[in-house]
Amino acid sequence: MHSIRMTWAVWLLVLLGMAPAWAEQGTPDTPASPAAAPGAEVPPEPAPRTGWRITGLPLLNFNSDEGMGYGARLLLVDEGDGGQRPYRYSVVAQFFQTTRGVGAHRILTDAPGFLGSAWRVGLDLSLLNERFTPYYGIAGASDYEADFSSCDDRDSLETSPDVCPGNPAFRGLRYYSYEQRTFPSVVLNSRRPVKGPWQVALGYRFRLTRVSARYGTEDLGQSRDSRLEEDARLGLLTGLGGGTRTATFRTAELTAGVLLDLRDNEPAPVRGMFHELAARGAMEATGSAFRYWGTTLNLRFYHPLVSERLVAALRLMGDVMGGDVPFFLLNAFGGVEWRDGWGGIGGVFTGRGILKNRVQGKVKALANGELRWLFLSTSPFNQKVDFTAVAFLDAGQAWADLDFRDDGLARYAGGGGLRISWDRNFIVRLDYGVSPSDGTSGFYLDFNHLF
């Protein structure tokens, strides 16, 4: 609870401190200055910004899986001659990490109208580190017992990491985790409109990932096998065999997709649809040490109910992979918006209240439904601010392969939350979810709608 209170306090200070800067910019819905009186001279429109400018933004969030996140983002923008929208080029440098060992340090570039063409090209160069990556097994075999990795007397583990007083079922504090570090992660994305709301996307993704299945004594690592090592000894994991505790993997994919975007407002849609069909493939010719393929179908629907203040939103996602898929990619989806490090079914981006990476496999299905009620609109500092209450239901399931022979029920969770948005573009998201299927819960403070 202390971390949550601290996050709120810092956020309030940051938002109050940034409010005067937002007020200077004005918005399309709120004039930057009062209307001129009849007969008075109308002031000229401000000249568009040109050339380069630089801004900075603190990054703060919290979720129950990764702890409190903190960092900063530096934005360098080239406005060109002022006629390019939203800009000519941008470069973002990000430092971000959490109190539970997750790091996402990125350099991102974006070029709308690349070299005067219809293509929008983006490059993401990242260092990703997750000290305690969750792993509960593959598909229907992913059982979770909280007592296996829970110990109230952590001090006792410094001398005997395999034994927890009062918990005979204890197998080790790190039984359900392993370390994963990816550097570099290089993602090249490009897309262009082809006709009306239709777009095509092409890309390339390269990763060099180092996995450590065992922790040292300084990390309170147990001497017995973790869940990951147990499955490796059974031959269930591509790329990690029995007895292998540390390995480095090289993967490289070509990606392609077709998109249909009919949303009325991308950050906070009231009506419309966004659909994507994407494919990816890896082989020696692409620079990968593994041969595999994948397809992703992402369907999103938005529709007002009764009035535009009450919106029903639905996301349906399916992902199928085949070939020699490295085990650490079994939680990933494809598509232009999916980022490395987001995790699989469960967690802040897919299943709120479900443990991060709770289920994974070559076949995955995900459903997210939300009711969004805009119950209050106000205009502090001459800026439009909306407050939206949200009720949601998330569910997901995974299978080891297309045979669909795995036992086990889908994981599901429900809950509610709040969205605070500035000019319908900058959105703070707060959610609390509970999963009756596993008896777990989670709190999430992040940016933007889930979908």
C-alpha positions as CSV (number, residue, x, y, z in Angstrom):
1,M,0.0,0.0,0.0
2,H,2.9,2.4,0.7
3,S,4.0,2.2,-3.0
4,I,0.5,3.0,-4.2
5,R,0.3,6.0,-1.9
6,M,3.7,7.3,-3.1
7,T,2.7,6.8,-6.7
8,W,-0.4,8.9,-6.2
9,A,1.5,11.6,-4.4
10,V,4.2,11.9,-7.1
11,W,1.5,11.8,-9.9
12,L,-0.4,14.7,-8.4
13,L,2.7,16.8,-8.0
14,V,3.7,16.1,-11.6
15,L,0.3,16.8,-13.0
16,L,-0.1,20.0,-11.1
17,G,3.4,21.1,-12.1
18,M,2.7,20.4,-15.8
19,A,-0.8,22.0,-15.9
20,P,0.4,25.5,-16.6
21,A,2.5,24.2,-19.6
22,W,-0.6,22.4,-21.0
23,A,-2.7,25.6,-20.5
24,E,-0.3,27.6,-22.7
25,Q,-0.8,25.2,-25.6
26,G,-4.6,25.4,-26.0
27,T,-6.8,22.6,-27.4
28,P,-9.1,22.3,-30.4
29,D,-12.1,22.3,-28.1
30,T,-11.1,25.2,-25.9
31,P,-9.8,28.5,-27.4
32,A,-6.5,29.7,-26.1
33,S,-7.9,33.2,-25.7
34,P,-11.3,34.9,-25.3
35,A,-13.2,35.7,-28.5
36,A,-12.7,39.2,-29.8
37,A,-15.4,41.8,-29.3
38,P,-17.5,43.0,-32.3
39,G,-15.5,45.4,-34.4
40,A,-12.2,44.7,-32.5
41,E,-9.2,43.6,-34.4
42,V,-8.8,39.8,-34.5
43,P,-5.4,38.8,-33.3
44,P,-3.4,36.9,-35.9
45,E,-3.0,33.1,-35.6
46,P,0.2,32.1,-33.9
47,A,2.9,31.1,-36.3
48,P,3.3,27.3,-36.6
49,R,6.3,25.8,-34.8
50,T,9.3,25.1,-37.1
51,G,12.6,23.4,-36.7
52,W,13.8,21.3,-33.8
53,R,12.6,21.4,-30.2
54,I,13.2,19.3,-27.1
55,T,11.0,18.3,-24.2
56,G,11.2,16.0,-21.2
57,L,8.6,13.9,-19.3
58,P,8.9,11.9,-16.1
59,L,7.6,8.3,-16.3
60,L,5.8,6.9,-13.3
61,N,3.6,3.9,-13.0
62,F,2.7,0.9,-10.8
63,N,1.3,-2.6,-11.1
64,S,1.2,-5.6,-8.8
65,D,3.3,-7.8,-11.1
66,E,6.3,-5.4,-11.6
67,G,6.1,-3.0,-8.7
68,M,6.6,0.8,-9.0
69,G,8.1,2.0,-12.3
70,Y,10.1,5.2,-12.6
71,G,12.2,6.9,-15.2
72,A,12.2,9.7,-17.8
73,R,11.6,10.2,-21.5
74,L,13.4,12.8,-23.6
75,L,11.7,13.9,-26.8
76,L,13.4,15.6,-29.7
77,V,11.0,16.7,-32.5
78,D,11.7,18.2,-35.9
79,E,8.7,20.3,-36.9
80,G,10.1,21.0,-40.4
81,D,8.5,24.0,-42.0
82,G,5.4,23.7,-39.8
83,G,3.3,22.1,-42.4
84,Q,4.1,18.4,-41.6
85,R,1.6,16.6,-39.3
86,P,2.2,15.5,-36.6
87,Y,5.8,16.4,-37.2
88,R,8.6,15.6,-39.7
89,Y,10.8,13.4,-37.4
90,S,10.9,12.5,-33.8
91,V,13.5,10.8,-31.6
92,V,12.6,9.5,-28.1
93,A,15.2,8.4,-25.5
94,Q,13.7,6.5,-22.6
95,F,15.1,5.2,-19.3
96,F,12.6,3.1,-17.3
97,Q,12.8,0.5,-14.6
98,T,10.8,-0.9,-11.8
99,T,11.3,-1.9,-8.2
100,R,10.9,-5.5,-9.1
101,G,13.7,-5.8,-11.6
102,V,12.1,-4.9,-14.9
103,G,14.0,-2.5,-17.2
104,A,12.9,-1.1,-20.6
105,H,15.5,1.4,-22.0
106,R,14.6,2.5,-25.5
107,I,15.6,4.8,-28.3
108,L,12.6,5.3,-30.7
109,T,12.5,7.2,-34.0
110,D,9.4,8.0,-36.0
111,A,9.2,9.5,-39.5
112,P,5.7,10.1,-40.9
113,G,6.0,10.7,-44.6
114,F,9.4,9.1,-44.7
115,L,11.6,10.9,-47.3
116,G,8.5,12.5,-48.8
117,S,6.7,9.2,-49.4
118,A,3.4,7.8,-48.0
119,W,5.3,5.4,-45.7
120,R,5.5,6.0,-41.9
121,V,8.7,4.4,-40.6
122,G,9.6,3.8,-37.0
123,L,12.7,2.2,-35.3
124,D,12.8,0.9,-31.8
125,L,16.2,0.0,-30.3
126,S,15.9,-1.4,-26.8
127,L,17.6,-2.9,-23.8
128,L,15.1,-5.1,-22.0
129,N,15.8,-6.7,-18.7
130,E,13.4,-8.7,-16.5
131,R,15.2,-10.2,-13.4
132,F,12.2,-12.3,-12.3
133,T,10.3,-13.3,-15.5
134,P,7.2,-15.4,-14.4
135,Y,6.9,-19.0,-15.7
136,Y,4.1,-21.3,-14.6
137,G,4.3,-23.9,-17.4
138,I,3.0,-24.5,-20.8
139,A,-0.8,-24.2,-21.6
140,G,-3.0,-26.5,-19.7
141,A,0.0,-27.8,-17.6
142,S,0.5,-24.3,-16.1
143,D,-0.6,-25.1,-12.5
144,Y,0.0,-22.5,-9.9
145,E,0.3,-23.1,-6.1
146,A,1.0,-19.9,-4.1
147,D,2.6,-21.9,-1.3
148,F,5.3,-23.3,-3.6
149,S,7.0,-19.8,-3.8
150,S,5.7,-18.0,-0.7
151,C,7.6,-17.5,2.5
152,D,6.7,-15.0,5.3
153,D,10.2,-15.5,6.9
154,R,12.5,-14.3,4.1
155,D,15.4,-13.8,6.5
156,S,15.5,-17.6,7.1
157,L,16.1,-18.2,3.4
158,E,19.5,-16.5,3.5
159,T,20.9,-19.6,5.3
160,S,18.6,-22.2,3.9
161,P,16.9,-21.1,0.6
162,D,14.9,-24.4,0.2
163,V,13.2,-24.4,3.6
164,C,10.6,-22.0,4.8
165,P,9.5,-22.3,8.5
166,G,5.8,-23.0,8.7
167,N,5.4,-23.8,5.0
168,P,6.2,-27.5,4.2
169,A,5.1,-27.1,0.6
170,F,7.8,-24.4,-0.1
171,R,10.0,-25.2,-3.1
172,G,11.9,-21.9,-3.4
173,L,11.3,-18.2,-3.6
174,R,12.3,-18.3,-7.3
175,Y,10.5,-21.5,-8.2
176,Y,8.2,-19.6,-10.7
177,S,10.7,-17.3,-12.2
178,Y,13.8,-17.0,-14.4
179,E,16.0,-14.1,-15.6
180,Q,15.7,-12.8,-19.1
181,R,17.8,-10.0,-20.7
182,T,17.4,-8.9,-24.4
183,F,20.0,-6.6,-26.0
184,P,19.7,-5.6,-28.5
185,S,16.0,-5.7,-29.4
186,V,15.7,-4.0,-32.8
187,V,12.2,-3.4,-34.3
188,L,11.7,-1.7,-37.6
189,N,8.1,-1.0,-38.5
190,S,6.6,0.7,-41.6
191,R,3.1,1.3,-42.7
192,R,1.2,3.2,-45.3
193,P,-2.4,3.8,-46.4
194,V,-3.6,2.0,-49.5
195,K,-7.2,3.0,-49.8
196,G,-9.4,4.9,-47.4
197,P,-9.1,3.4,-43.9
198,W,-7.0,0.4,-45.1
199,Q,-3.3,0.2,-44.4
200,V,-0.5,-2.2,-45.0
201,A,2.5,-2.8,-42.6
202,L,5.9,-4.3,-43.1
203,G,8.6,-4.8,-40.5
204,Y,11.7,-6.6,-39.2
205,R,12.5,-7.7,-35.6
206,F,15.8,-8.9,-34.2
207,R,16.5,-10.0,-30.7
208,L,19.5,-11.4,-28.8
209,T,18.2,-12.8,-25.6
210,R,20.1,-14.3,-22.7
211,V,18.2,-16.6,-20.3
212,S,19.4,-17.7,-16.8
213,A,17.3,-20.5,-15.3
214,R,19.0,-20.4,-11.8
215,Y,19.6,-17.7,-9.3
216,G,22.5,-17.2,-7.0
217,T,22.4,-17.1,-3.2
218,E,22.4,-13.3,-3.2
219,D,19.0,-13.5,-4.9
220,L,17.7,-16.2,-2.5
221,G,17.8,-18.7,-5.2
222,Q,16.9,-22.3,-4.3
223,S,19.2,-25.3,-4.9
224,R,16.5,-27.5,-6.3
225,D,15.0,-27.1,-9.8
226,S,12.7,-24.3,-10.7
227,R,9.5,-24.9,-12.7
228,L,11.4,-23.8,-15.8
229,E,14.1,-26.4,-15.2
230,E,11.6,-29.1,-14.5
231,D,10.0,-28.6,-17.9
232,A,13.4,-28.4,-19.6
233,R,14.3,-31.8,-18.2
234,L,11.1,-33.2,-19.6
235,G,12.0,-31.9,-23.1
236,L,9.1,-29.4,-23.3
237,L,11.1,-26.3,-24.0
238,T,12.6,-25.4,-27.4
239,G,16.1,-24.1,-26.9
240,L,16.6,-25.1,-23.3
241,G,17.5,-28.7,-22.5
242,G,17.9,-30.6,-19.2
243,G,21.0,-29.4,-17.3
244,T,21.2,-26.1,-19.3
245,R,20.9,-23.2,-16.9
246,T,22.2,-20.3,-19.0
247,A,21.8,-19.8,-22.8
248,T,21.7,-17.1,-25.4
249,F,19.2,-17.1,-28.2
250,R,19.1,-15.2,-31.6
251,T,15.8,-14.6,-33.2
252,A,14.9,-12.5,-36.2
253,E,11.5,-12.1,-37.9
254,L,10.0,-10.6,-41.0
255,T,6.5,-9.2,-40.3
256,A,3.7,-8.1,-42.6
257,G,0.1,-7.1,-41.9
258,V,-3.1,-5.5,-43.1
259,L,-5.0,-3.0,-41.0
260,L,-8.5,-1.4,-41.0
261,D,-8.8,1.6,-38.8
262,L,-12.3,3.2,-38.5
263,R,-11.9,4.7,-35.0
264,D,-13.2,8.3,-34.6
265,N,-10.5,9.1,-32.1
266,E,-7.5,6.8,-31.7
267,P,-6.6,7.4,-28.0
268,A,-10.2,7.2,-26.8
269,P,-12.7,5.9,-29.4
270,V,-16.4,6.4,-29.0
271,R,-17.4,4.5,-32.1
272,G,-15.6,2.6,-34.9
273,M,-13.4,-0.4,-35.3
274,F,-9.7,-1.3,-35.5
275,H,-8.8,-4.7,-37.0
276,E,-5.4,-6.2,-37.9
277,L,-4.3,-9.5,-39.5
278,A,-0.5,-9.9,-39.1
279,A,2.0,-12.6,-40.0
280,R,5.6,-13.2,-38.9
281,G,8.3,-15.7,-39.9
282,A,11.8,-16.5,-38.9
283,M,14.6,-18.6,-40.5
284,E,18.3,-18.6,-41.2
285,A,17.8,-16.2,-44.1
286,T,16.3,-13.5,-41.7
287,G,19.2,-13.9,-39.3
288,S,17.4,-16.2,-36.8
289,A,18.8,-19.3,-35.2
290,F,15.3,-20.8,-35.1
291,R,12.7,-21.5,-37.7
292,Y,9.1,-20.6,-36.8
293,W,6.1,-18.6,-37.9
294,G,3.1,-16.9,-36.4
295,T,-0.1,-15.2,-37.2
296,T,-2.2,-12.7,-35.2
297,L,-5.8,-11.6,-35.5
298,N,-6.7,-8.5,-33.5
299,L,-10.3,-7.3,-33.6
300,R,-11.5,-4.2,-31.7
301,F,-15.0,-2.7,-31.6
302,Y,-16.3,0.5,-30.0
303,H,-20.0,1.5,-29.9
304,P,-21.9,4.1,-27.8
305,L,-24.9,2.9,-25.7
306,V,-27.8,5.3,-25.0
307,S,-25.4,8.3,-25.4
308,E,-21.8,9.0,-26.3
309,R,-21.0,9.1,-22.6
310,L,-21.4,5.3,-22.3
311,V,-19.2,3.3,-24.6
312,A,-19.0,-0.5,-25.0
313,A,-15.5,-1.7,-26.1
314,L,-14.5,-5.2,-27.1
315,R,-11.1,-6.7,-28.0
316,L,-10.7,-10.2,-29.4
317,M,-7.2,-11.5,-30.1
318,G,-6.0,-14.8,-31.4
319,D,-2.4,-15.9,-32.0
320,V,-1.1,-19.1,-33.6
321,M,2.6,-20.1,-33.8
322,G,4.3,-23.1,-35.4
323,G,7.8,-24.5,-35.9
324,D,10.7,-24.4,-33.4
325,V,9.4,-21.5,-31.2
326,P,11.9,-20.6,-28.4
327,F,10.1,-21.0,-25.1
328,F,10.5,-17.3,-24.1
329,L,8.4,-16.3,-27.1
330,L,5.4,-18.5,-26.3
331,N,3.8,-15.6,-24.4
332,A,4.1,-13.1,-27.3
333,F,1.5,-11.8,-29.7
334,G,2.2,-10.2,-33.1
335,G,1.0,-7.0,-34.7
336,V,2.3,-3.4,-35.1
337,E,1.3,-2.3,-31.6
338,W,2.7,-5.2,-29.6
339,R,6.0,-4.5,-27.8
340,D,8.6,-6.9,-26.5
341,G,8.4,-7.1,-22.7
342,W,4.7,-6.8,-22.5
343,G,4.2,-10.4,-21.4
344,G,1.5,-12.8,-22.4
345,I,-2.0,-13.6,-21.1
346,G,-2.2,-12.0,-17.6
347,G,-1.0,-8.7,-16.4
348,V,-1.3,-5.0,-17.2
349,F,-1.7,-5.3,-21.0
350,T,-3.9,-8.4,-21.3
351,G,-5.5,-9.8,-18.1
352,R,-5.9,-7.5,-15.1
353,G,-6.1,-9.5,-11.9
354,I,-4.5,-12.5,-13.6
355,L,-0.8,-13.1,-12.9
356,K,1.6,-11.9,-15.6
357,N,2.4,-14.7,-18.1
358,R,-0.1,-16.9,-16.4
359,V,-0.7,-19.0,-19.5
360,Q,1.3,-19.3,-22.7
361,G,1.7,-21.6,-25.6
362,K,1.8,-21.8,-29.4
363,V,-1.9,-21.0,-29.6
364,K,-3.5,-18.2,-27.5
365,A,-6.9,-16.6,-27.3
366,L,-7.7,-13.4,-25.5
367,A,-10.9,-11.4,-24.9
368,N,-11.3,-8.0,-23.1
369,G,-14.6,-6.3,-22.6
370,E,-15.2,-2.8,-21.1
371,L,-18.0,-0.5,-20.3
372,R,-16.7,3.1,-20.2
373,W,-18.9,5.8,-18.6
374,L,-17.8,9.4,-18.9
375,F,-19.4,10.8,-15.7
376,L,-17.6,14.1,-15.4
377,S,-16.1,16.7,-17.7
378,T,-14.3,19.8,-16.4
379,S,-11.9,22.5,-17.7
380,P,-9.3,23.5,-15.2
381,F,-6.6,25.9,-16.5
382,N,-8.7,26.2,-19.7
383,Q,-8.0,22.5,-20.5
384,K,-10.6,19.8,-21.1
385,V,-10.4,17.0,-18.5
386,D,-12.6,14.0,-18.5
387,F,-13.2,11.4,-15.8
388,T,-14.4,8.0,-17.0
389,A,-15.4,5.0,-14.9
390,V,-14.7,1.6,-16.3
391,A,-16.0,-1.9,-15.6
392,F,-14.2,-4.8,-17.3
393,L,-14.0,-8.5,-17.9
394,D,-10.8,-10.2,-19.2
395,A,-10.3,-13.8,-20.2
396,G,-7.6,-15.8,-21.9
397,Q,-6.5,-19.4,-22.7
398,A,-3.5,-21.0,-24.3
399,W,-2.8,-24.4,-25.8
400,A,0.5,-26.1,-26.4
401,D,-0.2,-26.5,-30.2
402,L,-3.0,-26.8,-32.7
403,D,-4.0,-30.2,-31.4
404,F,-5.9,-28.5,-28.6
405,R,-5.4,-31.5,-26.3
406,D,-4.5,-29.5,-23.2
407,D,-6.6,-29.8,-20.1
408,G,-7.5,-26.8,-18.0
409,L,-10.0,-24.0,-18.0
410,A,-9.5,-20.5,-19.3
411,R,-8.3,-17.9,-16.8
412,Y,-10.6,-14.9,-16.3
413,A,-10.8,-11.8,-14.2
414,G,-13.1,-8.8,-13.6
415,G,-12.9,-5.4,-12.0
416,G,-13.2,-1.7,-12.4
417,G,-11.1,1.4,-12.9
418,L,-10.9,5.1,-13.7
419,R,-9.6,7.0,-16.7
420,I,-8.4,10.6,-16.4
421,S,-7.9,12.2,-19.8
422,W,-6.6,15.6,-21.0
423,D,-8.1,16.7,-24.3
424,R,-9.0,13.0,-25.0
425,N,-5.4,12.3,-25.9
426,F,-3.3,12.1,-22.7
427,I,-4.9,9.3,-20.6
428,V,-4.0,8.0,-17.1
429,R,-5.4,4.5,-16.4
430,L,-6.1,3.0,-13.0
431,D,-7.5,-0.5,-12.8
432,Y,-8.1,-3.1,-10.1
433,G,-8.9,-6.7,-11.1
434,V,-9.7,-10.0,-9.3
435,S,-9.3,-13.5,-10.8
436,P,-11.6,-16.1,-9.2
437,S,-10.0,-18.8,-11.3
438,D,-6.7,-18.4,-9.5
439,G,-7.6,-16.4,-6.4
440,T,-5.3,-13.6,-7.4
441,S,-5.7,-9.8,-7.8
442,G,-3.9,-6.8,-9.1
443,F,-3.7,-3.0,-9.1
444,Y,-2.5,-1.1,-12.2
445,L,-1.6,2.5,-12.8
446,D,-0.5,3.2,-16.3
447,F,-1.1,5.3,-19.5
448,N,-3.8,5.0,-22.2
449,H,-6.7,2.7,-22.5
450,L,-5.9,-1.0,-22.5
451,F,-7.1,-1.0,-26.2
